[in-house]
Amino acid sequence: MTLRLSVLDQSPIRKGGTAADAVRETLELAQLCDRLGYHRYWLAEHHSSQALAGSTPEVLIARVAGLTERMKIGSGGVMLPHYSAYKVAENFRMLETLFPGRIDVGIGRAPGSDQRTMRVLAAGKPNWSDPSEYPVQVSDLVAWLHDALPDSHGARGVTAQPAGPTTPDVWLLGSSDDSAALAAHFGLPFCFAHFINPDGGDGVTRAYRAHFRPSALHPRPQAMMAMGVMCAQTDAEADQLSKSRELWAMRLRTGNEPGPFPPVEEALEAEKDPRTRAFMTAMRRRGVTGSPKTVRAGIEEHARRYQVDEIMLVTICFDFARRKRSYELIAEEFGLGA
């Protein structure tokens, strides 16, 4: 089985850097990964964040797809409860028209923000927090993308333009069994966010396959997982580089506004506190850190556990040159460009 490797980019903002720097780095990294041989490049959605600049993946997708030639480009993902399924369908039909056969629409239901920002995004939408609305939105989005609303639908006859011969692939994203069950019900591909929740994802993915209902679009289940990765020439170097992300993640999960990603020196100072060090070490479970051979072994082990033939990699560190080098080393180790 050939293992495909892909990239999830959250457009991280470094301490001392700007959101504009982060967006420029996303464009540069995408072009590099296209040359290196990665399969997909997905852009994340976060709002009102001091650390993650990617607020509008559909806008970034247009620019990234225009700067690359081979990779599939998509959202990882659009947080559908914030929006009209019809408008999302229009956005991605336009992207598909501009870049036929290269567009993925990954969707999720997490807020991608704090509660206050979520209310601002809702802008008076009455059912913004109603979980029963999400399956309806998913069904409507797929139907509008394919011009296949059922006759009984109240919006029958409303079309998402521009129509065309190809359609973006819809992926359901999640870090629990809820999204997996929904993907299985609708016969859609599913990606588990191991970098968010490292517990039980292999079981969730097995259940997705077991309960998958073949659809006209996907006769067989298609699963992927996304994990954190930091690769450097040596295990020790990768260990140090990963500490910026780990300190930031610790601050986020302990209820503080973490701010931009801190430099390694700040993380090394912070982990002198044993409690901080223990928490940062626990963050390692969300991915794999080390030399190219160490990282390859970890990626392949996760592929076996999840029984997937594609893994999406999330790499964040303070130094952008080292971040790019991480993807280069992994591509070399796996022979992606061959």
C-alpha positions as CSV (number, residue, x, y, z in Angstrom):
1,M,0.0,0.0,0.0
2,T,1.4,3.4,-1.0
3,L,1.0,5.9,1.7
4,R,0.0,9.4,0.5
5,L,1.0,12.4,2.6
6,S,-0.8,15.7,2.7
7,V,-0.6,19.0,4.5
8,L,-3.0,21.0,6.8
9,D,-1.9,24.6,7.2
10,Q,-3.4,26.7,10.0
11,S,-1.4,29.8,9.0
12,P,0.4,30.2,12.4
13,I,1.5,33.6,13.7
14,R,4.9,33.8,15.4
15,K,5.5,36.1,18.4
16,G,7.0,39.2,16.9
17,G,5.5,38.4,13.5
18,T,2.2,39.5,11.9
19,A,-0.9,37.8,10.5
20,A,0.2,39.1,7.1
21,D,3.6,37.3,7.6
22,A,1.6,34.1,8.4
23,V,-0.4,34.4,5.2
24,R,2.7,35.0,3.1
25,E,4.3,31.9,4.7
26,T,1.2,29.8,3.8
27,L,1.6,30.8,0.1
28,E,5.3,30.0,0.2
29,L,4.9,26.7,2.0
30,A,2.1,25.6,-0.4
31,Q,4.3,26.1,-3.4
32,L,7.1,24.2,-1.7
33,C,4.9,21.3,-0.8
34,D,3.5,21.2,-4.4
35,R,7.1,20.8,-5.7
36,L,7.9,18.2,-3.0
37,G,5.1,15.9,-4.0
38,Y,2.5,16.2,-1.2
39,H,-1.0,15.1,-2.3
40,R,-3.4,17.7,-0.8
41,Y,-3.0,21.1,0.9
42,W,-5.9,22.1,3.2
43,L,-6.4,25.5,4.8
44,A,-8.0,25.8,8.2
45,E,-10.6,28.2,9.6
46,H,-10.1,30.1,12.9
47,H,-11.6,33.4,14.0
48,S,-10.4,36.2,16.2
49,S,-7.2,34.3,17.0
50,Q,-3.8,35.9,17.8
51,A,-2.1,32.8,16.7
52,L,-3.9,31.5,13.6
53,A,-4.4,33.8,10.7
54,G,-6.5,31.6,8.4
55,S,-10.0,33.0,8.9
56,T,-11.4,32.4,5.3
57,P,-10.1,29.2,3.8
58,E,-12.2,29.7,0.6
59,V,-10.3,32.9,-0.2
60,L,-6.9,31.3,0.5
61,I,-7.8,28.3,-1.5
62,A,-8.2,30.5,-4.6
63,R,-4.8,32.0,-4.2
64,V,-3.0,28.7,-3.2
65,A,-4.6,26.8,-6.1
66,G,-3.5,29.5,-8.5
67,L,0.1,29.3,-7.2
68,T,0.3,25.5,-7.4
69,E,-0.1,23.0,-10.1
70,R,-0.5,19.4,-8.9
71,M,-1.9,19.2,-5.3
72,K,-5.6,19.1,-4.5
73,I,-6.4,22.2,-2.5
74,G,-9.2,22.4,0.0
75,S,-10.6,23.6,3.3
76,G,-9.7,21.8,6.6
77,G,-12.3,23.0,7.1
78,V,-15.2,25.3,6.6
79,M,-17.2,25.5,9.9
80,L,-20.5,24.9,8.3
81,P,-22.9,25.9,11.2
82,H,-21.7,29.5,10.9
83,Y,-22.9,29.8,7.3
84,S,-25.6,29.1,4.7
85,A,-25.0,25.8,3.1
86,Y,-26.2,27.4,-0.2
87,K,-23.5,30.1,0.0
88,V,-20.8,27.5,0.8
89,A,-21.9,25.5,-2.2
90,E,-21.7,28.6,-4.4
91,N,-18.2,29.4,-3.1
92,F,-16.9,25.9,-3.9
93,R,-18.7,25.6,-7.2
94,M,-16.8,28.8,-8.2
95,L,-13.5,27.4,-7.0
96,E,-14.2,24.1,-8.8
97,T,-14.9,26.0,-12.0
98,L,-11.6,27.9,-11.7
99,F,-9.6,24.8,-10.8
100,P,-11.5,21.7,-12.1
101,G,-10.8,18.5,-10.3
102,R,-8.5,20.1,-7.7
103,I,-10.9,21.3,-5.0
104,D,-11.9,19.6,-1.7
105,V,-14.5,21.0,0.6
106,G,-13.7,19.8,4.1
107,I,-16.5,20.7,6.6
108,G,-16.8,20.6,10.3
109,R,-19.0,21.9,13.1
110,A,-16.5,23.1,15.7
111,P,-16.8,26.9,16.3
112,G,-13.1,27.6,15.4
113,S,-13.4,30.5,17.9
114,D,-14.4,31.4,21.4
115,Q,-18.1,31.6,22.3
116,R,-18.3,35.4,22.0
117,T,-16.8,35.3,18.5
118,M,-19.2,32.5,17.6
119,R,-22.2,34.7,18.5
120,V,-20.8,37.5,16.4
121,L,-20.5,35.1,13.4
122,A,-24.0,33.9,14.0
123,A,-25.3,37.5,13.5
124,G,-28.7,36.7,14.9
125,K,-29.0,33.3,13.2
126,P,-31.7,31.6,15.3
127,N,-30.4,28.0,15.2
128,W,-26.6,28.6,15.3
129,S,-26.1,26.3,18.3
130,D,-28.7,23.6,17.4
131,P,-26.8,20.4,16.7
132,S,-29.8,19.0,14.8
133,E,-29.3,21.6,12.1
134,Y,-25.9,20.3,11.1
135,P,-27.0,17.0,9.3
136,V,-29.5,19.0,7.3
137,Q,-26.8,21.5,6.3
138,V,-24.5,18.7,5.2
139,S,-27.3,17.1,3.1
140,D,-28.2,20.4,1.6
141,L,-24.6,21.3,0.8
142,V,-24.0,18.0,-1.1
143,A,-27.3,18.4,-2.9
144,W,-26.5,21.9,-4.0
145,L,-23.0,21.0,-5.1
146,H,-24.5,18.3,-7.4
147,D,-27.7,20.2,-8.4
148,A,-29.6,17.3,-6.8
149,L,-32.1,18.8,-4.3
150,P,-35.0,16.4,-3.8
151,D,-38.4,17.4,-5.2
152,S,-39.7,17.8,-1.7
153,H,-37.1,20.4,-0.7
154,G,-38.5,23.8,-0.1
155,A,-35.7,25.4,-2.2
156,R,-36.1,23.1,-5.2
157,G,-35.2,25.0,-8.3
158,V,-32.6,27.2,-6.6
159,T,-29.2,26.3,-8.1
160,A,-25.6,26.9,-7.0
161,Q,-23.7,28.5,-9.8
162,P,-21.5,28.2,-11.7
163,A,-22.6,24.7,-12.6
164,G,-20.1,22.5,-14.4
165,P,-19.1,19.0,-15.3
166,T,-16.9,18.4,-12.2
167,T,-17.7,18.8,-8.5
168,P,-15.5,19.3,-5.4
169,D,-15.1,16.4,-3.1
170,V,-16.9,16.8,0.3
171,W,-15.1,15.5,3.4
172,L,-16.5,15.4,6.9
173,L,-13.9,16.4,9.5
174,G,-14.1,15.6,13.2
175,S,-12.4,14.6,16.4
176,S,-15.2,12.4,17.8
177,D,-17.5,9.7,16.7
178,D,-20.4,12.1,15.9
179,S,-18.9,13.3,12.6
180,A,-17.7,9.8,11.7
181,A,-21.3,8.5,12.1
182,L,-22.6,11.3,10.0
183,A,-20.0,10.7,7.2
184,A,-20.9,7.0,7.3
185,H,-24.7,7.8,7.1
186,F,-24.3,10.1,4.1
187,G,-21.6,7.9,2.3
188,L,-18.9,10.6,2.5
189,P,-15.2,10.6,3.1
190,F,-14.0,11.2,6.7
191,C,-10.9,12.7,8.3
192,F,-10.2,12.3,12.0
193,A,-8.3,15.1,13.7
194,H,-5.8,13.1,15.8
195,F,-3.8,16.4,16.4
196,I,-6.8,17.6,18.4
197,N,-7.9,14.4,20.1
198,P,-5.3,11.6,20.2
199,D,-7.7,9.2,22.0
200,G,-9.8,6.6,20.3
201,G,-9.5,7.9,16.7
202,D,-8.5,4.5,15.4
203,G,-11.7,3.0,16.8
204,V,-13.8,5.8,15.5
205,T,-12.4,5.3,12.0
206,R,-13.1,1.5,12.2
207,A,-16.7,2.3,13.2
208,Y,-17.0,4.7,10.3
209,R,-16.0,1.9,7.9
210,A,-18.2,-0.7,9.5
211,H,-21.3,1.5,9.3
212,F,-20.6,3.2,6.0
213,R,-23.6,3.3,3.6
214,P,-22.4,3.3,0.0
215,S,-23.6,6.4,-1.9
216,A,-23.7,7.3,-5.6
217,L,-20.6,9.5,-5.0
218,H,-18.6,7.0,-2.9
219,P,-19.3,3.3,-3.1
220,R,-16.6,2.6,-0.5
221,P,-15.5,4.3,2.7
222,Q,-12.5,6.7,2.4
223,A,-10.8,7.6,5.6
224,M,-7.8,9.8,6.4
225,M,-6.3,11.2,9.7
226,A,-4.5,14.4,10.5
227,M,-1.6,14.4,13.0
228,G,1.0,16.8,14.3
229,V,4.6,16.3,13.1
230,M,7.9,18.0,13.8
231,C,10.9,16.7,11.8
232,A,14.5,17.8,12.0
233,Q,17.9,16.2,11.3
234,T,18.1,14.7,14.8
235,D,15.6,13.7,17.5
236,A,17.1,16.2,19.8
237,E,16.7,19.1,17.4
238,A,13.1,18.2,16.6
239,D,12.4,17.9,20.4
240,Q,13.5,21.5,20.9
241,L,11.7,22.9,17.9
242,S,8.4,21.3,19.0
243,K,8.4,23.0,22.3
244,S,7.0,26.3,20.9
245,R,3.9,24.5,19.7
246,E,3.6,22.5,22.9
247,L,3.7,25.5,25.2
248,W,1.2,27.3,23.0
249,A,-1.2,24.3,23.1
250,M,-0.8,24.0,26.9
251,R,-1.8,27.6,27.3
252,L,-4.8,27.2,25.0
253,R,-6.0,24.1,26.8
254,T,-5.6,25.6,30.3
255,G,-8.1,28.3,29.4
256,N,-5.8,31.2,28.7
257,E,-5.6,33.3,25.5
258,P,-2.3,31.8,24.3
259,G,-1.3,34.6,22.0
260,P,1.1,34.0,19.1
261,F,3.5,31.0,19.0
262,P,6.4,31.7,21.4
263,P,10.1,31.2,20.5
264,V,11.9,28.1,21.7
265,E,13.8,30.0,24.4
266,E,10.5,31.1,26.0
267,A,9.2,27.5,26.0
268,L,12.5,26.2,27.5
269,E,12.2,28.7,30.3
270,A,8.5,27.8,30.9
271,E,9.1,24.1,31.1
272,K,11.4,24.5,34.1
273,D,8.1,24.4,36.0
274,P,7.4,20.6,36.4
275,R,3.7,21.0,35.9
276,T,4.2,22.9,32.7
277,R,6.8,20.3,31.5
278,A,4.4,17.5,32.2
279,F,1.6,19.2,30.2
280,M,3.9,20.0,27.3
281,T,5.1,16.4,27.2
282,A,1.5,15.2,27.1
283,M,1.0,17.2,23.9
284,R,3.3,14.8,22.1
285,R,0.5,12.3,21.9
286,R,-1.1,14.4,19.2
287,G,1.6,13.5,16.7
288,V,5.2,12.4,16.2
289,T,8.5,14.3,16.7
290,G,12.0,13.4,15.7
291,S,14.5,12.7,12.9
292,P,13.3,11.6,9.5
293,K,13.5,7.9,10.4
294,T,11.8,8.4,13.7
295,V,9.0,10.4,12.0
296,R,8.6,7.9,9.3
297,A,8.2,5.1,11.8
298,G,5.6,7.1,13.7
299,I,3.6,8.1,10.6
300,E,3.6,4.5,9.4
301,E,2.5,3.2,12.8
302,H,-0.4,5.6,12.8
303,A,-1.3,4.6,9.3
304,R,-1.5,1.0,10.4
305,R,-3.5,1.8,13.5
306,Y,-6.0,3.9,11.6
307,Q,-5.9,1.6,8.5
308,V,-5.6,4.6,6.2
309,D,-3.6,5.1,3.1
310,E,-3.3,8.9,3.5
311,I,-2.2,11.1,6.4
312,M,-2.4,14.8,6.7
313,L,0.5,16.5,8.5
314,V,0.3,19.6,10.7
315,T,3.7,21.2,11.4
316,I,4.0,24.3,13.5
317,C,7.2,25.7,15.0
318,F,8.6,29.2,15.6
319,D,11.2,29.3,12.8
320,F,9.5,29.2,9.4
321,A,12.7,28.0,7.7
322,R,12.7,25.0,10.1
323,R,9.0,24.4,9.4
324,K,9.7,24.2,5.7
325,R,12.7,22.0,6.3
326,S,10.5,19.6,8.3
327,Y,8.3,19.0,5.2
328,E,11.4,18.7,3.0
329,L,12.9,16.0,5.2
330,I,9.7,14.0,5.4
331,A,9.3,14.2,1.6
332,E,12.9,13.0,1.1
333,E,12.4,10.2,3.6
334,F,9.2,8.9,1.9
335,G,10.5,9.6,-1.6
336,L,7.5,11.7,-2.5
337,G,9.2,13.4,-5.4
338,A,10.3,10.1,-7.1
